[in-house]
Amino acid sequence: MKAKEIREMSLVELNQKLGDLKAELFNLRFQLAVNQLDNPMRIKAVKKDIARINTVIREMELKAE
């Protein structure tokens, strides 16, 4: 995901996407543990997406104040 796409989302959509990404990260880590992970770089990409979403959520919180 691009930062521009994330900034266009609403807070509700961001929280929903964050939950989905955290669930995906859990599944990827589980696959890694049982040696069934096809693309290990996907873990890195999901972590970065989670960080981007958390950053945008924090920016929205600071703007609201």
N, CA, C and O atoms as CSV, one atom per row, in Angstrom:
chain,resi,resn,atom,element,x,y,z
A,1,MET,N,N,0.828,-1.187,0.000
A,1,MET,CA,C,0.000,0.000,0.000
A,1,MET,C,C,0.868,1.244,0.000
A,1,MET,O,O,1.933,1.283,0.616
A,2,LYS,N,N,0.402,2.235,-0.686
A,2,LYS,CA,C,1.087,3.515,-0.725
A,2,LYS,C,C,0.542,4.414,0.380
A,2,LYS,O,O,-0.611,4.276,0.789
A,3,ALA,N,N,1.371,5.329,0.858
A,3,ALA,CA,C,0.962,6.248,1.914
A,3,ALA,C,C,-0.196,7.124,1.444
A,3,ALA,O,O,-1.074,7.470,2.235
A,4,LYS,N,N,-0.201,7.480,0.175
A,4,LYS,CA,C,-1.275,8.315,-0.365
A,4,LYS,C,C,-2.613,7.587,-0.271
A,4,LYS,O,O,-3.626,8.190,0.084
A,5,GLU,N,N,-2.619,6.297,-0.587
A,5,GLU,CA,C,-3.844,5.502,-0.501
A,5,GLU,C,C,-4.330,5.420,0.943
A,5,GLU,O,O,-5.532,5.484,1.203
A,6,ILE,N,N,-3.404,5.280,1.869
A,6,ILE,CA,C,-3.760,5.153,3.279
A,6,ILE,C,C,-4.352,6.458,3.796
A,6,ILE,O,O,-5.321,6.438,4.556
A,7,ARG,N,N,-3.788,7.578,3.399
A,7,ARG,CA,C,-4.275,8.879,3.881
A,7,ARG,C,C,-5.673,9.191,3.372
A,7,ARG,O,O,-6.381,9.989,3.985
A,8,GLU,N,N,-6.085,8.585,2.272
A,8,GLU,CA,C,-7.416,8.823,1.721
A,8,GLU,C,C,-8.494,8.011,2.440
A,8,GLU,O,O,-9.682,8.263,2.244
A,9,MET,N,N,-8.104,7.052,3.261
A,9,MET,CA,C,-9.061,6.208,3.973
A,9,MET,C,C,-9.576,6.920,5.226
A,9,MET,O,O,-8.919,7.804,5.776
A,10,SER,N,N,-10.768,6.509,5.659
A,10,SER,CA,C,-11.319,7.058,6.897
A,10,SER,C,C,-10.727,6.305,8.087
A,10,SER,O,O,-10.065,5.281,7.919
A,11,LEU,N,N,-10.972,6.818,9.272
A,11,LEU,CA,C,-10.427,6.208,10.485
A,11,LEU,C,C,-10.990,4.804,10.696
A,11,LEU,O,O,-10.272,3.905,11.135
A,12,VAL,N,N,-12.268,4.616,10.384
A,12,VAL,CA,C,-12.889,3.293,10.532
A,12,VAL,C,C,-12.240,2.301,9.572
A,12,VAL,O,O,-11.932,1.170,9.949
A,13,GLU,N,N,-12.036,2.732,8.332
A,13,GLU,CA,C,-11.390,1.857,7.341
A,13,GLU,C,C,-9.960,1.521,7.751
A,13,GLU,O,O,-9.505,0.393,7.564
A,14,LEU,N,N,-9.261,2.495,8.304
A,14,LEU,CA,C,-7.884,2.269,8.741
A,14,LEU,C,C,-7.818,1.239,9.862
A,14,LEU,O,O,-6.964,0.353,9.852
A,15,ASN,N,N,-8.720,1.360,10.823
A,15,ASN,CA,C,-8.734,0.396,11.924
A,15,ASN,C,C,-9.085,-1.004,11.445
A,15,ASN,O,O,-8.541,-1.991,11.940
A,16,GLN,N,N,-9.996,-1.087,10.482
A,16,GLN,CA,C,-10.362,-2.394,9.925
A,16,GLN,C,C,-9.177,-2.989,9.162
A,16,GLN,O,O,-8.880,-4.174,9.310
A,17,LYS,N,N,-8.511,-2.187,8.359
A,17,LYS,CA,C,-7.353,-2.651,7.595
A,17,LYS,C,C,-6.224,-3.066,8.531
A,17,LYS,O,O,-5.522,-4.043,8.268
A,18,LEU,N,N,-6.051,-2.326,9.622
A,18,LEU,CA,C,-5.022,-2.650,10.606
A,18,LEU,C,C,-5.284,-4.022,11.227
A,18,LEU,O,O,-4.359,-4.815,11.401
A,19,GLY,N,N,-6.528,-4.293,11.554
A,19,GLY,CA,C,-6.883,-5.599,12.100
A,19,GLY,C,C,-6.629,-6.720,11.110
A,19,GLY,O,O,-6.131,-7.784,11.477
A,20,ASP,N,N,-6.975,-6.475,9.844
A,20,ASP,CA,C,-6.743,-7.479,8.801
A,20,ASP,C,C,-5.251,-7.766,8.630
A,20,ASP,O,O,-4.846,-8.920,8.493
A,21,LEU,N,N,-4.442,-6.710,8.637
A,21,LEU,CA,C,-3.000,-6.889,8.466
A,21,LEU,C,C,-2.369,-7.603,9.656
A,21,LEU,O,O,-1.452,-8.406,9.484
A,22,LYS,N,N,-2.853,-7.318,10.849
A,22,LYS,CA,C,-2.319,-8.007,12.023
A,22,LYS,C,C,-2.659,-9.495,11.978
A,22,LYS,O,O,-1.846,-10.335,12.364
A,23,ALA,N,N,-3.866,-9.819,11.505
A,23,ALA,CA,C,-4.254,-11.224,11.367
A,23,ALA,C,C,-3.398,-11.902,10.300
A,23,ALA,O,O,-2.980,-13.048,10.466
A,24,GLU,N,N,-3.142,-11.187,9.205
A,24,GLU,CA,C,-2.307,-11.744,8.143
A,24,GLU,C,C,-0.882,-11.979,8.642
A,24,GLU,O,O,-0.270,-12.999,8.326
A,25,LEU,N,N,-0.357,-11.033,9.421
A,25,LEU,CA,C,0.986,-11.186,9.977
A,25,LEU,C,C,1.055,-12.405,10.901
A,25,LEU,O,O,2.036,-13.149,10.882
A,26,PHE,N,N,0.019,-12.604,11.701
A,26,PHE,CA,C,-0.032,-13.779,12.571
A,26,PHE,C,C,0.014,-15.061,11.737
A,26,PHE,O,O,0.755,-15.991,12.054
A,27,ASN,N,N,-0.778,-15.100,10.677
A,27,ASN,CA,C,-0.804,-16.290,9.816
A,27,ASN,C,C,0.543,-16.510,9.126
A,27,ASN,O,O,0.992,-17.648,8.993
A,28,LEU,N,N,1.183,-15.432,8.690
A,28,LEU,CA,C,2.487,-15.564,8.046
A,28,LEU,C,C,3.531,-16.091,9.022
A,28,LEU,O,O,4.353,-16.936,8.668
A,29,ARG,N,N,3.495,-15.594,10.237
A,29,ARG,CA,C,4.448,-16.087,11.250
A,29,ARG,C,C,4.195,-17.557,11.569
A,29,ARG,O,O,5.135,-18.322,11.784
A,30,PHE,N,N,2.927,-17.945,11.600
A,30,PHE,CA,C,2.595,-19.346,11.843
A,30,PHE,C,C,3.119,-20.223,10.698
A,30,PHE,O,O,3.693,-21.285,10.938
A,31,GLN,N,N,2.918,-19.773,9.453
A,31,GLN,CA,C,3.420,-20.518,8.295
A,31,GLN,C,C,4.943,-20.609,8.330
A,31,GLN,O,O,5.510,-21.637,7.957
A,32,LEU,N,N,5.602,-19.557,8.767
A,32,LEU,CA,C,7.053,-19.560,8.869
A,32,LEU,C,C,7.512,-20.608,9.890
A,32,LEU,O,O,8.511,-21.295,9.676
A,33,ALA,N,N,6.785,-20.724,10.986
A,33,ALA,CA,C,7.166,-21.661,12.034
A,33,ALA,C,C,7.044,-23.112,11.583
A,33,ALA,O,O,7.814,-23.966,12.024
A,34,VAL,N,N,6.082,-23.396,10.709
A,34,VAL,CA,C,5.884,-24.779,10.256
A,34,VAL,C,C,6.475,-25.005,8.857
A,34,VAL,O,O,6.159,-25.991,8.193
A,35,ASN,N,N,7.330,-24.084,8.424
A,35,ASN,CA,C,8.049,-24.191,7.143
A,35,ASN,C,C,7.126,-24.326,5.942
A,35,ASN,O,O,7.407,-25.113,5.037
A,36,GLN,N,N,6.032,-23.576,5.915
A,36,GLN,CA,C,5.126,-23.585,4.767
A,36,GLN,C,C,5.021,-22.212,4.107
A,36,GLN,O,O,4.146,-21.992,3.270
A,37,LEU,N,N,5.897,-21.301,4.475
A,37,LEU,CA,C,5.829,-19.940,3.947
A,37,LEU,C,C,6.484,-19.883,2.580
A,37,LEU,O,O,7.639,-20.276,2.418
A,38,ASP,N,N,5.730,-19.385,1.582
A,38,ASP,CA,C,6.239,-19.308,0.212
A,38,ASP,C,C,7.120,-18.084,-0.003
A,38,ASP,O,O,8.183,-18.175,-0.619
A,39,ASN,N,N,6.671,-16.937,0.509
A,39,ASN,CA,C,7.385,-15.685,0.268
A,39,ASN,C,C,7.716,-15.014,1.603
A,39,ASN,O,O,6.871,-14.306,2.150
A,40,PRO,N,N,8.913,-15.215,2.136
A,40,PRO,CA,C,9.250,-14.620,3.433
A,40,PRO,C,C,9.312,-13.090,3.409
A,40,PRO,O,O,9.219,-12.460,4.462
A,41,MET,N,N,9.463,-12.492,2.246
A,41,MET,CA,C,9.499,-11.027,2.164
A,41,MET,C,C,8.123,-10.420,2.413
A,41,MET,O,O,8.010,-9.219,2.659
A,42,ARG,N,N,7.083,-11.238,2.351
A,42,ARG,CA,C,5.729,-10.740,2.610
A,42,ARG,C,C,5.595,-10.277,4.066
A,42,ARG,O,O,4.849,-9.340,4.352
A,43,ILE,N,N,6.311,-10.927,4.977
A,43,ILE,CA,C,6.273,-10.528,6.385
A,43,ILE,C,C,6.764,-9.087,6.527
A,43,ILE,O,O,6.154,-8.286,7.235
A,44,LYS,N,N,7.858,-8.764,5.857
A,44,LYS,CA,C,8.415,-7.417,5.915
A,44,LYS,C,C,7.437,-6.390,5.344
A,44,LYS,O,O,7.270,-5.306,5.903
A,45,ALA,N,N,6.793,-6.738,4.231
A,45,ALA,CA,C,5.846,-5.826,3.599
A,45,ALA,C,C,4.636,-5.565,4.496
A,45,ALA,O,O,4.163,-4.433,4.596
A,46,VAL,N,N,4.142,-6.610,5.143
A,46,VAL,CA,C,2.986,-6.448,6.030
A,46,VAL,C,C,3.354,-5.592,7.235
A,46,VAL,O,O,2.562,-4.749,7.658
A,47,LYS,N,N,4.550,-5.797,7.795
A,47,LYS,CA,C,4.988,-4.984,8.924
A,47,LYS,C,C,5.070,-3.510,8.536
A,47,LYS,O,O,4.679,-2.640,9.315
A,48,LYS,N,N,5.571,-3.230,7.348
A,48,LYS,CA,C,5.673,-1.838,6.900
A,48,LYS,C,C,4.302,-1.222,6.695
A,48,LYS,O,O,4.093,-0.053,7.017
A,49,ASP,N,N,3.352,-2.008,6.154
A,49,ASP,CA,C,1.996,-1.505,5.982
A,49,ASP,C,C,1.361,-1.190,7.334
A,49,ASP,O,O,0.678,-0.176,7.478
A,50,ILE,N,N,1.582,-2.052,8.321
A,50,ILE,CA,C,1.061,-1.809,9.663
A,50,ILE,C,C,1.648,-0.511,10.223
A,50,ILE,O,O,0.926,0.295,10.810
A,51,ALA,N,N,2.938,-0.311,10.046
A,51,ALA,CA,C,3.592,0.907,10.543
A,51,ALA,C,C,3.045,2.149,9.841
A,51,ALA,O,O,2.831,3.178,10.481
A,52,ARG,N,N,2.819,2.058,8.539
A,52,ARG,CA,C,2.271,3.201,7.801
A,52,ARG,C,C,0.886,3.562,8.317
A,52,ARG,O,O,0.575,4.736,8.512
A,53,ILE,N,N,0.060,2.550,8.536
A,53,ILE,CA,C,-1.302,2.806,9.015
A,53,ILE,C,C,-1.262,3.408,10.413
A,53,ILE,O,O,-1.995,4.354,10.700
A,54,ASN,N,N,-0.417,2.870,11.281
A,54,ASN,CA,C,-0.305,3.432,12.633
A,54,ASN,C,C,0.153,4.884,12.588
A,54,ASN,O,O,-0.311,5.700,13.385
A,55,THR,N,N,1.047,5.217,11.680
A,55,THR,CA,C,1.530,6.588,11.539
A,55,THR,C,C,0.407,7.522,11.112
A,55,THR,O,O,0.259,8.612,11.665
A,56,VAL,N,N,-0.382,7.102,10.135
A,56,VAL,CA,C,-1.479,7.944,9.651
A,56,VAL,C,C,-2.545,8.105,10.728
A,56,VAL,O,O,-3.105,9.190,10.882
A,57,ILE,N,N,-2.833,7.040,11.473
A,57,ILE,CA,C,-3.808,7.140,12.561
A,57,ILE,C,C,-3.317,8.151,13.601
A,57,ILE,O,O,-4.099,8.965,14.094
A,58,ARG,N,N,-2.044,8.100,13.928
A,58,ARG,CA,C,-1.480,9.049,14.902
A,58,ARG,C,C,-1.542,10.478,14.380
A,58,ARG,O,O,-1.832,11.403,15.139
A,59,GLU,N,N,-1.273,10.666,13.090
A,59,GLU,CA,C,-1.367,12.008,12.503
A,59,GLU,C,C,-2.789,12.542,12.617
A,59,GLU,O,O,-2.992,13.721,12.905
A,60,MET,N,N,-3.776,11.672,12.390
A,60,MET,CA,C,-5.174,12.100,12.499
A,60,MET,C,C,-5.518,12.488,13.938
A,60,MET,O,O,-6.246,13.454,14.169
A,61,GLU,N,N,-4.987,11.723,14.910
A,61,GLU,CA,C,-5.223,12.044,16.309
A,61,GLU,C,C,-4.632,13.407,16.667
A,61,GLU,O,O,-5.255,14.190,17.384
A,62,LEU,N,N,-3.443,13.682,16.173
A,62,LEU,CA,C,-2.807,14.962,16.483
A,62,LEU,C,C,-3.526,16.131,15.822
A,62,LEU,O,O,-3.595,17.220,16.393
A,63,LYS,N,N,-4.063,15.915,14.621
A,63,LYS,CA,C,-4.817,16.977,13.957
A,63,LYS,C,C,-6.100,17.284,14.704
A,63,LYS,O,O,-6.540,18.432,14.751
A,64,ALA,N,N,-6.699,16.260,15.287
A,64,ALA,CA,C,-7.978,16.445,15.992
A,64,ALA,C,C,-7.814,17.292,17.257
A,64,ALA,O,O,-8.765,17.937,17.699
A,65,GLU,N,N,-6.643,17.293,17.822
A,65,GLU,CA,C,-6.410,18.052,19.066
A,65,GLU,C,C,-6.292,19.536,18.841
A,65,GLU,O,O,-6.096,20.291,19.793
